[in-house]
Structures are given as structure tokens and as C-alpha cells.
């Protein structure tokens, strides 16, 4: 949850009025909503990867999509089991995440599926998992995130490697269309990071009040900026930060991350190591 001092006065008073048991329940629901969105994102990734197995244009890309489908199936299982067995509840999919997944799943163009999934959704997920791993006090959650991060790093790197060469073959009009799609996907993804149901239930805030509060808190801004600091340089690397979309990203305050390190290279020696034992994994 947000730090107590970040809460607006009325919400802070409502939080202080909760019993210790209610505060624990609030935190449990808050985590359940976040983890549920991870689950729904992985379910969407599973469906998109399975589509790419058939519609990707080259044999090697099809093989990779098939291996990613298997990865995503494992991720769906582990997040679902954690929610069921450790938290004890699920939350429905965030409407903005659903809108983005619906767009990616229904668009017939394979490269838009690659851009939407490998660069935007997987890129944001990779950064979110890395941050949650650092913050987690649950050794089991730390371990499962560590293993998922290994997979996601490969997925994002493959998307960048594959799309960088492909985007160079597009006409200016086609490139602008892809750049606009990537921008719209980032705008939707910015909203998907906002979870409000626990605040509505326990702090008696309306959905709009909870949304506005979340947008204004320093904790949310730090989290959002960290996530997009991984996505924006990847879009720049593949050539989708065009002159037409750059001002739009600048208005969102995201263009400052353009020259941050991208995910073009990953440590393959590290990723090819045998999986660590439980006590070898640290945050």
C-alpha cells in the first residue's frame, strides 16, 4: 500500500480508524489486486504468444513464440496458485489492461502483436516484477518473481532484436502507424497501473477520488517512472520514438527516459545458468 503520509487527510483518518485486523485485510486486498493484474497480464501474454506461433513470419520466430507460450503457461500457473493458496482471493482484470489485450489479440498484424506484447506489456511487467522483488518480504514471492524475471528478460530482448531490423523495412507511413499504436498502448498501460478497489472498500473513497489520489502520490510516480524508464528506451531502440510521437510522450513526462539503458543486450551466460536454490536467491 501507499505510505501513511501519502494518504489525503480523510483517507488517512479512515486508515487510522481501522483495527489492526482491518489494516492487514486492506493490505491483503491491495496486494491481491496488484498480483491479479500480473496474472491477467500473463494470461494475455499466453494467448498472444500462441497466436505468434502461427502468424510470425519466420520459422525461428515461430519457434521462439512456441517456447514463450510454454513460459507464459508456467507464469499463469504460479501466479494463480500464489493468489489462491497464499492470498486467498482474485480480483477481476483492470479495464485498461483488458482494452489493451483485446486490441493486441484482435489485430491481424503480427508486428503490432510483437510491439504491444514484447515491448509494452512484457517490458512493463519486467520492470514491475523487478521492483516488487526488491520490496517483497515474502521469500516465496521473491523466489517466484526471480524465476519469472529470467523468462521475461529473454522475451523483451527477443522482441527488441527482432523488431529493430523489421521496423527499418517499413515505409514512413507504416512506421508512424506503429509509433502511434505504441504511444496509445503506453497511455493505456499508464492507467492499468492504477488499482483502487482496496481504497474504495476500506478507506471509503470513490473510484475517482482513489484514482486521483493514486496519480498524485510520490510512491505511484516513482513506481510509474521506474516502469517506463525501461520501456521508452526500448521504443527508441527499435525506431518508434518518431518526431510525431515524441511531443506526446514529452507531455506525459516520459521522454526523459529516452536515453536510459535499453534491453537490447542481456547476460545470456547468467540466464543460461541452472536455476538457483531457494537460499541462493536474494532481493
Secondary structure, DSSP 4 states (H G I P E B T S, - for coil): ---GGGS-HHHHHHHHHS-HHHHHHHHHHHHHHHHHHHHHHHHHHHHHHHHHHHH-SSHHHHHHHHHHHHHHHHHHHHHHHHIIIII----PPPHHHHHHHHHHHH---HHHHHIIIIIIIHHHHHHHHHHHHHH---HHHHHHHHHHHHHHHHHHHHHHHHHHHHHTTS-HHHHHHHHHHHHHHHHHHHHHT---HHHHHHS---HHHHHHHHHH-HHHHHHHHHHHHHHHHHHHHHT---HHHHHHHHHTT-GGGTTS--SS---HHHHTSPPPPGGG---
